[in-house]
């Protein structure tokens, strides 16, 4: 039942077809999402993001073993602790000398899909799996894509300014971006449900930022902060989905599609750079 006009609607509606009021998830769904679930819910978008990140990770493993001068077992053991800087640069990590000298600005996007080791990708993808599902429920798939790619860019852009000489990678910038988008819900709505959601994800943000300052973990704090701020701003600007087929929804769908094309182009440039660099190394 619509909380505004009290008309009967379907449980999947996010906008009432009669009064156009925004309809959030049921209270029981919110309560269940705050419980400790060891197996997050699977959605198509979540699975696609995981597949892309893990595919790139396994490609990095193969290249690391191929370029390693030691045995395969020794090379695989080293991958557990982390890839070499050369491999991270080859695959498109955020690296200021290449960005400024060779105008490889696409690294601010590709870096968000790379990970330094098995533990790194396992933690990021576990968090991402849950966050993507939650954000997609509230904002819809087009806005989720804009938030994911946009916060990745803002995260590594701030990292580039904050610590230009550091080599940085990881999906954690996008993770913090999605957290920031959920925090923006409290600005769009003042009802108790929206405030409960904001309070819940505020804890995520605080715990994540505190964890970022732990010594010895080699965490890019600037990327986390840049992703959080970027996701919050994007979430505030995009707002919640409107009526299907409206001009507003068409705009965000087209914009999300354009960002996907841009990301694919970034990886195309990354592949070309990879081929040039590997040929140079073989010589």
C-alpha positions in Angstrom: 0.0 0.0 0.0 1.4 3.4 -1.0 2.2 5.4 2.2 1.1 8.6 0.5 -2.2 7.9 -1.3 -2.9 4.5 0.3 -3.5 2.9 -3.1 -2.6 -0.8 -3.6 0.6 -1.2 -5.5 3.0 -4.1 -6.2 5.9 -4.9 -3.8 8.4 -4.2 -6.5 7.2 -0.6 -7.2 9.7 2.1 -6.2 7.4 4.9 -7.4 3.6 4.9 -6.9 1.9 4.8 -10.3 -1.0 6.8 -9.0 0.5 9.7 -7.0 4.2 9.4 -8.2 5.4 9.2 -4.6 8.7 7.5 -4.0 8.3 4.1 -2.2 11.2 2.6 -0.3 11.7 -1.0 0.7 9.5 -2.5 3.4 10.5 -2.0 7.0 11.0 -5.8 7.4 13.5 -5.7 4.5 15.5 -2.9 6.1 15.6 -4.7 9.4 16.7 -7.9 7.8 19.4 -6.1 5.8 20.9 -4.8 9.1 21.2 -8.3 10.5 24.5 -10.2 10.1 24.2 -12.1 6.8 27.2 -14.2 5.9 25.8 -14.8 2.4 24.8 -11.5 0.7 22.0 -11.5 -1.8 23.0 -12.1 -5.4 21.9 -9.7 -8.2 22.9 -9.5 -11.8 24.8 -6.3 -11.4 26.7 -7.5 -8.4 27.7 -10.7 -10.2 28.9 -8.8 -13.3 31.1 -6.5 -11.1 32.6 -9.4 -9.3 33.2 -11.3 -12.6 35.0 -8.3 -14.1 37.2 -7.7 -11.1 38.1 -11.4 -10.6 38.8 -11.8 -14.4 41.3 -9.0 -14.2 42.8 -10.4 -11.1 43.4 -13.8 -12.7 44.8 -12.2 -15.7 47.3 -10.4 -13.4 48.2 -13.8 -11.8 48.9 -15.3 -15.2 51.1 -12.4 -16.3 52.9 -12.4 -12.9 53.7 -16.1 -13.3 54.8 -15.7 -16.9 57.2 -12.8 -16.1 58.5 -14.3 -12.9 62.1 -15.6 -13.0 61.3 -18.0 -10.2 59.3 -21.2 -10.1 55.5 -21.2 -10.7 54.9 -22.2 -7.1 57.1 -19.4 -5.8 55.4 -16.9 -8.1 52.0 -17.9 -7.0 53.1 -17.7 -3.3 54.2 -14.1 -4.0 50.9 -13.3 -5.6 49.2 -14.1 -2.3 51.2 -11.3 -0.6 50.8 -8.9 -3.5 51.7 -8.3 -7.1 54.9 -6.5 -8.1 54.7 -2.8 -8.9 55.6 -3.5 -12.5 52.5 -5.7 -12.9 50.2 -3.1 -11.3 51.5 -0.5 -13.7 51.2 -2.8 -16.7 47.5 -3.4 -15.9 46.6 0.3 -15.4 47.2 1.2 -11.8 47.1 4.9 -10.8 50.7 6.0 -11.5 51.4 9.7 -11.7 54.5 9.6 -14.0 52.5 7.8 -16.7 49.4 9.9 -16.2 51.2 13.3 -16.5 54.0 12.4 -18.9 51.9 10.2 -21.3 48.4 11.7 -20.7 47.2 8.3 -19.5 44.2 9.7 -17.5 42.3 6.5 -18.1 44.3 5.0 -15.3 42.0 6.9 -12.9 39.2 4.5 -14.0 41.1 1.3 -14.7 42.8 1.4 -11.3 39.5 0.9 -9.6 39.1 -2.6 -11.1 42.6 -3.9 -10.0 43.7 -5.5 -6.8 47.1 -6.1 -5.2 46.5 -9.6 -3.8 44.1 -12.3 -3.0 43.2 -10.9 0.4 42.7 -7.4 -1.1 40.2 -8.5 -3.7 38.4 -10.9 -1.3 37.7 -8.1 1.2 36.7 -5.6 -1.4 34.4 -7.9 -3.4 32.7 -9.1 -0.3 31.8 -5.6 0.7 31.0 -4.6 -2.8 28.6 -7.6 -3.3 26.5 -6.3 -0.4 26.7 -2.6 -1.2 25.8 -2.9 -4.9 22.6 -4.8 -4.0 21.6 -2.3 -1.4 22.3 0.8 -3.6 20.6 -0.7 -6.6 17.4 -1.3 -4.6 17.1 2.4 -3.7 18.6 4.1 -6.7 18.2 1.7 -9.6 20.8 0.3 -12.0 21.6 3.4 -14.1 22.3 5.6 -11.0 24.3 2.7 -9.5 26.6 2.6 -12.5 27.1 6.4 -12.4 27.9 6.2 -8.7 30.3 3.3 -9.2 32.3 4.7 -12.0 32.0 8.3 -10.9 33.3 7.6 -7.3 36.1 5.5 -8.7 37.3 8.5 -10.7 36.9 11.0 -7.9 38.6 8.7 -5.5 41.7 8.2 -7.6 41.7 11.9 -8.7 42.0 12.9 -5.0 44.7 10.3 -4.6 46.6 11.7 -7.5 46.5 15.1 -6.0 47.2 13.9 -2.4 50.0 11.5 -3.1 51.0 11.8 -6.8 54.0 9.5 -6.6 52.2 6.6 -5.0 51.0 3.6 -7.0 47.4 2.9 -6.1 44.7 0.4 -7.1 41.5 -1.2 -5.7 37.7 -1.1 -5.7 37.6 0.4 -2.3 37.1 3.9 -3.7 33.9 2.7 -5.4 32.9 1.0 -2.1 33.2 4.2 -0.2 31.4 5.9 -3.1 28.4 3.6 -2.7 28.4 4.2 1.1 28.4 8.0 0.4 25.4 7.5 -1.9 23.5 5.8 0.9 24.3 8.6 3.3 22.8 11.0 0.8 19.4 9.3 1.3 19.1 11.2 4.6 19.1 14.5 2.7 16.4 13.5 0.3 14.1 12.1 2.9 13.5 13.1 6.6 11.3 10.2 7.6 12.5 7.8 10.3 13.3 5.1 7.7 15.6 7.4 5.8 17.3 8.5 9.0 17.8 4.9 10.0 19.4 4.0 6.7 21.7 7.1 7.0 22.7 6.1 10.6 23.4 2.5 9.5 25.7 3.5 6.7 27.3 6.3 8.7 28.7 3.5 10.8 30.1 1.8 7.7 31.8 5.1 6.7 33.3 5.7 10.2 34.5 2.2 10.6 36.0 2.1 7.1 37.8 5.4 7.5 39.2 4.4 10.9 40.4 1.1 9.4 42.0 3.1 6.6 44.4 4.8 9.1 45.7 1.6 10.5 49.5 1.6 10.2 51.2 -1.0 8.0 48.2 -1.8 5.8 49.4 0.4 2.9 45.8 1.8 2.3 45.2 4.8 0.0 43.2 7.0 2.4 42.8 9.8 -0.2 41.1 7.4 -2.6 38.7 6.3 0.2 37.8 9.9 1.1 37.6 11.0 -2.6 35.3 8.1 -3.3 33.1 8.8 -0.3 32.7 12.5 -1.2 32.1 11.7 -4.8 29.5 9.1 -4.1 27.7 11.4 -1.7 27.5 14.2 -4.2 26.4 12.0 -7.0 23.8 10.4 -4.8 22.5 13.8 -3.8 22.4 15.0 -7.4 20.8 12.0 -9.0 18.1 11.5 -6.4 15.7 8.5 -6.5 14.2 7.0 -9.6 11.1 8.6 -11.1 8.5 7.2 -13.4 9.7 4.6 -15.9 10.1 6.1 -19.3 10.2 9.7 -18.1 12.8 12.1 -19.5 14.7 12.1 -16.2 15.0 8.3 -16.3 16.1 8.3 -19.9 18.8 10.9 -19.2 20.3 8.8 -16.4 20.1 5.6 -18.5 21.9 7.3 -21.4 24.4 8.8 -19.0 25.1 5.4 -17.4 25.5 3.9 -20.9 28.0 6.6 -21.9 30.0 5.9 -18.7 30.1 2.2 -19.6 31.4 3.1 -23.1 34.0 5.4 -21.5 35.1 2.6 -19.2 35.4 0.1 -22.0 37.4 2.7 -24.0 39.7 3.2 -21.0 40.4 -0.5 -20.9 41.1 -0.4 -24.6 43.7 2.3 -24.1 45.0 0.2 -21.1 45.4 -2.8 -23.4 47.3 -0.8 -26.0 49.6 0.5 -23.3 50.0 -3.0 -21.9 51.1 -4.3 -25.3 53.7 -1.5 -25.7 55.1 -2.0 -22.3 55.4 -5.7 -22.6 57.1 -5.4 -25.9 59.6 -3.0 -24.3 60.2 -5.4 -21.4 60.9 -8.3 -23.8 63.6 -6.2 -25.5 
